[in-house]
């Protein structure tokens, strides 16, 4: 059995009107330096975004979220940032900024499988919570 490895993650937030400081979680960036894992997963709930700002440009937000995924993957569409070493990409993506796309503070955890940890973080932080069970 493999030993658990330390990883860092940040939640990707969409802040449609920065002055209001309201946001929805739209993804997670997860990095495990020791294993060379860097990946982002994004799932934008357009209805929730439009509930915060009916004038939000959903297509532009999708495009910017896709750039995060491309940068993590080192894909050509990620531009020059995608060519940086993994750790530099993670730090660039999680740097504080006051724009429509922001990240939470960086958190740490332990995992054996980075992809499974990313899915777990998406379930806990981004995807809708299951409805509570009602007694029969």
NORQUI-V507714 format. One record per backbone hydrogen bond with DSSP energy under -1.0 kcal/mol. CO is the residue of the C=O (numbers start at 0). NH is the residue of the N-H. Records with the same first field share a line. If there is no record, write none. Layout:
# NORQUI-V507714
CO=NH ; NH
This chain:
# NORQUI-V507714
4=110
6=108
7=30
8=106
9=28
10=103
11=25 ; 26
12=101
13=23
16=19
23=13
25=42
26=11
27=40
28=9
29=38
30=7
31=35 ; 36
36=31
38=29
40=27
43=45
44=48
45=49
46=50
47=51
48=52
52=55
55=57
56=60
57=61
58=62
59=63
60=64
61=65
62=66
63=67
64=68
65=69
66=70
67=71
68=72
69=74
74=77
75=78
79=82
80=83
84=88
85=89
86=90
87=91
88=92
89=93
99=14
101=12
106=8
108=6
110=4
112=116
113=117
114=118
115=119
116=120
117=121
118=122
119=123
120=124
121=125 ; 126
